[in-house]
């Protein structure tokens, strides 16, 4: 298994976000649960990475710590050279708003706002001004041009998730974190959403880190990171659904 904790990643790509000796525990003495156990790993610019593992492996906890949504018990999470674990709450909130993007299984759109207003939400809540030429390009690529005036209740699940993707990309974040983004979608629509995320990586140079339990979804990414019992146990580049399934079935590091 290759190390990803250095500043330079695959083919000299810079590491955009990395964890160093990241530990997260829950509970108290006698009932302590270690969700992450000294995890050190990096995620390179312009790559689409999925995180997989059995229930309780720590994959969602890792994503939430990397995204600054949960504070680690110890260790560091660095976005560039900024250690999220050392930021006060106010600065952490600002960093999440201005430098990170989020796509969740629940679309988390504001029901009273139109698709266009949801896409530019970060600007509306005091964030950096959104480049209208950039958002127009996103809207065109995502096929949302005729839906901008519609509210979420007037959109299909796939359209809502595309709006959520456009919102996540609108302010050109350093990295987009996606937590089971296809979990509420049928397989066809989910495949379209994954294609859009990969397109954002390959055409726009975006960095995406995604948690998924679906081998087909993982196969849409460039790299899979496998967790078990709060530790990274393996990695795989250029995955196929069959290879991912076989690796999950092993339940142990590859030889």
C-alpha positions as CSV (number, residue, x, y, z in Angstrom):
1,X,0.0,0.0,0.0
2,X,1.4,3.3,-1.0
3,X,1.8,6.2,1.4
4,X,-0.3,9.3,0.6
5,X,0.8,11.6,3.5
6,X,3.4,13.6,1.7
7,X,2.9,17.0,0.0
8,X,3.2,15.6,-3.5
9,X,0.9,12.9,-4.7
10,X,0.4,10.9,-7.9
11,X,2.5,12.1,-10.8
12,X,3.5,15.1,-8.8
13,X,0.0,16.3,-8.1
14,X,-0.2,18.4,-5.0
15,X,-2.1,16.9,-2.0
16,X,-5.1,19.2,-1.4
17,X,-6.3,17.6,1.9
18,X,-4.5,15.2,4.2
19,X,-4.9,13.5,7.5
20,X,-1.9,13.0,9.8
21,X,-2.2,10.6,12.7
22,X,-5.9,11.3,12.7
23,X,-7.8,9.7,15.7
24,X,-11.4,10.1,16.6
25,X,-13.0,8.4,19.7
26,X,-16.5,8.4,21.1
27,X,-17.7,7.7,24.5
28,X,-15.9,7.6,27.8
29,X,-13.6,5.3,29.7
30,X,-15.0,1.8,29.8
31,X,-17.2,2.4,26.8
32,X,-14.7,4.1,24.5
33,X,-15.1,3.5,20.7
34,X,-12.2,4.3,18.4
35,X,-13.8,5.3,15.1
36,X,-10.4,6.4,13.5
37,X,-7.1,5.0,14.7
38,X,-4.1,7.2,13.7
39,X,-5.1,7.5,10.0
40,X,-2.5,9.2,7.8
41,X,-3.6,9.7,4.2
42,X,-3.7,12.3,1.4
43,X,-5.9,13.2,-1.4
44,X,-4.4,14.7,-4.6
45,X,-5.7,17.6,-6.7
46,X,-7.7,16.7,-9.8
47,X,-8.6,13.2,-8.6
48,X,-11.9,11.5,-7.7
49,X,-11.4,9.2,-4.7
50,X,-13.9,7.0,-3.0
51,X,-13.7,5.7,0.6
52,X,-15.2,2.3,1.3
53,X,-15.5,-0.2,4.2
54,X,-18.0,-2.2,6.2
55,X,-20.4,-0.5,8.6
56,X,-18.5,0.9,11.5
57,X,-15.2,1.0,9.6
58,X,-14.9,4.8,10.1
59,X,-15.5,5.9,6.5
60,X,-18.1,8.5,7.3
61,X,-16.2,9.7,10.4
62,X,-13.1,10.1,8.2
63,X,-15.0,12.2,5.6
64,X,-16.6,14.4,8.3
65,X,-13.2,15.0,10.0
66,X,-11.6,15.8,6.6
67,X,-14.5,18.2,5.8
68,X,-14.2,20.0,9.2
69,X,-17.7,18.9,10.2
70,X,-16.4,16.9,13.1
71,X,-13.3,17.6,15.2
72,X,-10.7,14.9,15.7
73,X,-9.7,13.7,19.1
74,X,-6.1,14.0,18.1
75,X,-4.0,14.4,15.0
76,X,-4.3,16.9,12.1
77,X,-6.4,17.6,9.0
78,X,-4.8,19.9,6.6
79,X,-6.4,21.8,3.7
80,X,-3.3,23.0,1.9
81,X,-1.3,24.2,4.9
82,X,-4.2,25.1,7.2
83,X,-4.8,22.7,10.1
84,X,-8.5,22.5,10.6
85,X,-8.0,21.0,14.1
86,X,-6.4,24.3,15.2
87,X,-9.0,26.6,13.9
88,X,-11.6,28.3,16.1
89,X,-15.2,27.7,15.3
90,X,-15.7,31.0,13.5
91,X,-12.7,30.6,11.2
92,X,-13.6,26.9,10.6
93,X,-17.1,27.9,9.5
94,X,-15.7,30.5,7.1
95,X,-13.2,28.0,5.6
96,X,-15.9,25.4,5.0
97,X,-18.1,28.0,3.3
98,X,-15.4,29.5,1.1
99,X,-13.0,26.7,0.4
100,X,-14.9,23.4,0.6
101,X,-17.9,22.0,-1.2
102,X,-20.4,19.4,0.0
103,X,-22.8,16.9,-1.6
104,X,-24.9,14.7,0.6
105,X,-27.3,11.8,0.2
106,X,-30.1,14.2,1.3
107,X,-29.9,17.0,-1.2
108,X,-30.1,19.7,1.5
109,X,-31.6,22.3,-0.8
110,X,-33.5,25.2,0.7
111,X,-37.1,24.5,-0.3
112,X,-38.1,28.2,-0.5
113,X,-35.3,29.1,-2.9
114,X,-35.2,28.4,-6.7
115,X,-32.5,26.2,-8.2
116,X,-30.5,29.3,-9.2
117,X,-30.7,30.7,-5.7
118,X,-29.7,27.4,-4.2
119,X,-26.7,27.2,-6.5
120,X,-25.4,30.7,-5.4
121,X,-26.3,30.0,-1.7
122,X,-22.7,30.5,-0.4
123,X,-22.7,34.1,-1.8
124,X,-26.1,34.7,-0.3
125,X,-24.9,33.8,3.2
126,X,-21.9,36.1,3.1
127,X,-19.3,34.0,1.2
128,X,-17.1,34.9,-1.7
129,X,-18.9,36.4,-4.8
130,X,-19.8,33.7,-7.3
131,X,-18.4,34.0,-10.9
132,X,-21.6,34.1,-13.1
133,X,-19.7,32.9,-16.2
134,X,-18.5,29.9,-14.2
135,X,-21.9,29.1,-12.8
136,X,-23.4,29.4,-16.3
137,X,-21.0,26.8,-17.5
138,X,-21.9,24.5,-14.6
139,X,-25.6,25.0,-15.4
140,X,-25.0,24.1,-19.0
141,X,-22.9,21.1,-18.4
142,X,-25.4,19.8,-15.8
143,X,-28.4,20.4,-18.0
144,X,-30.1,22.7,-15.6
145,X,-30.8,25.7,-17.9
146,X,-34.6,25.1,-18.0
147,X,-34.9,24.4,-14.3
148,X,-33.2,27.5,-12.7
149,X,-36.5,29.1,-11.8
150,X,-37.9,25.9,-10.2
151,X,-38.0,25.2,-6.5
152,X,-36.7,21.8,-5.2
153,X,-40.3,20.4,-4.9
154,X,-40.7,20.9,-8.6
155,X,-37.5,19.0,-9.5
156,X,-36.8,15.3,-9.8
157,X,-34.4,13.6,-7.4
158,X,-31.7,13.6,-10.1
159,X,-32.3,17.3,-10.9
160,X,-32.1,18.2,-7.2
161,X,-28.8,16.4,-6.8
162,X,-27.4,18.1,-9.9
163,X,-28.4,21.5,-8.3
164,X,-26.5,20.3,-5.2
165,X,-23.5,19.5,-7.3
166,X,-23.6,22.9,-9.0
167,X,-23.9,24.6,-5.6
168,X,-20.9,22.6,-4.3
169,X,-18.8,23.7,-7.3
170,X,-20.1,27.3,-7.7
171,X,-17.4,28.9,-5.5
172,X,-14.6,26.8,-7.0
173,X,-13.7,24.9,-3.8
174,X,-10.4,23.3,-3.0
175,X,-12.1,20.0,-2.6
176,X,-15.7,18.6,-2.7
177,X,-16.8,16.1,-0.1
178,X,-19.6,13.7,-1.1
179,X,-21.4,11.4,1.4
180,X,-23.3,8.7,-0.4
181,X,-24.4,11.2,-3.1
182,X,-26.3,8.5,-5.1
183,X,-28.0,6.8,-2.1
184,X,-31.4,8.3,-2.7
185,X,-31.3,7.8,-6.5
186,X,-32.2,5.0,-8.9
187,X,-29.2,3.3,-10.6
188,X,-29.6,5.2,-13.9
189,X,-29.9,8.6,-12.3
190,X,-27.1,7.7,-9.8
191,X,-24.9,6.8,-12.7
192,X,-25.5,10.2,-14.3
193,X,-24.6,12.0,-11.0
194,X,-21.4,10.1,-10.8
195,X,-20.6,11.0,-14.4
196,X,-21.1,14.7,-13.5
197,X,-18.8,14.4,-10.5
198,X,-16.1,12.7,-12.6
199,X,-16.6,15.3,-15.3
200,X,-16.0,18.0,-12.7
201,X,-12.7,16.3,-11.9
202,X,-11.5,15.7,-15.5
203,X,-12.8,18.9,-17.2
204,X,-12.7,21.4,-14.3
205,X,-9.7,20.0,-12.3
206,X,-11.9,19.6,-9.2
207,X,-10.9,17.3,-6.4
208,X,-13.7,15.0,-5.1
209,X,-13.6,12.7,-2.0
210,X,-16.7,10.4,-1.8
211,X,-17.9,7.9,0.8
212,X,-19.9,5.1,-0.8
213,X,-20.9,1.5,-0.1
214,X,-21.6,0.8,-3.8
215,X,-18.9,-1.0,-5.8
216,X,-20.4,0.4,-9.1
217,X,-20.1,4.0,-7.7
218,X,-16.5,3.3,-6.5
219,X,-15.7,2.1,-10.0
220,X,-16.6,5.6,-11.3
221,X,-13.6,7.0,-9.3
222,X,-9.9,7.1,-10.0
223,X,-8.9,5.6,-6.6
224,X,-10.5,3.6,-3.8
225,X,-9.4,3.8,-0.2
226,X,-10.5,0.8,2.0
227,X,-11.1,1.2,5.7
228,X,-11.6,-1.4,8.4
229,X,-11.8,-0.9,12.2
230,X,-10.8,2.8,11.8
231,X,-7.7,2.1,9.8
232,X,-6.7,2.4,6.1
233,X,-6.0,-1.2,5.1
234,X,-5.6,-0.9,1.3
235,X,-5.9,1.3,-1.8
236,X,-6.8,0.6,-5.4
237,X,-6.2,2.7,-8.5
238,X,-8.5,2.5,-11.6
239,X,-11.0,0.3,-9.9
240,X,-13.6,-2.0,-11.6
241,X,-16.8,-3.2,-9.8
242,X,-15.5,-6.8,-9.8
243,X,-12.1,-5.8,-8.2
244,X,-13.8,-3.7,-5.6
245,X,-16.2,-6.5,-4.7
246,X,-13.4,-9.0,-4.4
247,X,-11.4,-6.6,-2.2
248,X,-14.4,-6.0,0.1
249,X,-15.0,-9.8,0.3
250,X,-11.4,-10.4,1.5
251,X,-11.9,-8.3,4.7
252,X,-8.1,-7.9,5.1
253,X,-5.2,-6.2,3.4
254,X,-4.3,-7.4,0.0
255,X,-1.2,-9.5,-0.3
